[in-house]
Amino acid sequence: MGVRVDCQTHVIPREYAEVLARNPEWPRTVIDGDRYVLTYGDAQTFVMEDEAYSLERKLRHMDQAGVDVSALSVNMPGPENLAPELAVPAARAANDGLAEAAALHPDRFVGLACLPWQETADALTELERAVVTLGHRGVMLYSHITGVQVDDPALDPLYARISELGVPVVLHPSVPTWGGAIRRHSMIPMAGLMVHQSFATLQLILGGVLERHPRLKVVQPHCGGVLPYLWGRVVHQTDTMGRGRESISQPVGAYYDRVYLDVVSPSPLALKLAYDFAGSGRLLFASDHPWVRIEVLSRLVEELDIPAGEKDRIFGGNACALLGIE
């Protein structure tokens, strides 16, 4: 069995939570002893326990599930969703916390950096510090950026530098600005997050980001959200009917073929569709720990009826190459 790498697993550095607690509007975080209560107006509330995110607990669960290395990221919200004056302090606090975890357990953890995406100059500065100085292996993008779309040409200097550094942009869901319309019945975490991150991926493709930056590597979480299921419609709308093609010159699939998908969906049918859609060369093992038990996802991959070598690529081979893990 090869190396196993968990590409989506979360922590909440205390210093990061303290910056989140200063945000004047939603998303708001209240620190209540050893837990964090995160609210998005009246649309959604998440309660996150300190113990659930502890490194010791994560290492214990990694060992139980046979995971060798975890690529740590902070849970949403990202700095790009905070008030402008807090974006840089939040990104620095998050990246420092991730670096501390990686330094404590260098054989077990690597970090995925946060950026203050809403201000390009500040984001470029923090990108250099996070990747070049602190050694983080990728850059998180939480579905939407306050005040700007993910395909805005103003972000091109960031995408260009990320491409030069050879690290991936790793998408993560975020509560959508339209979440209030689906706040009942827990539909935001149930489906809204998946739709929102799928829109972000489509924007990167149809907005020409992958056209303008052909070396940019992108990871989309949760088995591609809703896109693999809807891909026939996307292709028909773009390649057959000519819609949404203002910023791209190739068939839409040529861009999506460059996007990696992580396997976080607790469904054998969803995983089988992701495998049939993307093949073993574009799938990354991940768990969304602590929200999901690691062994739930590892068992699904183990039960796939595919050759052992392909399972090794999914479990860790692809991630080692993508994230520079030896």
Disulfide bonds with the S-S distance in Angstrom:
none
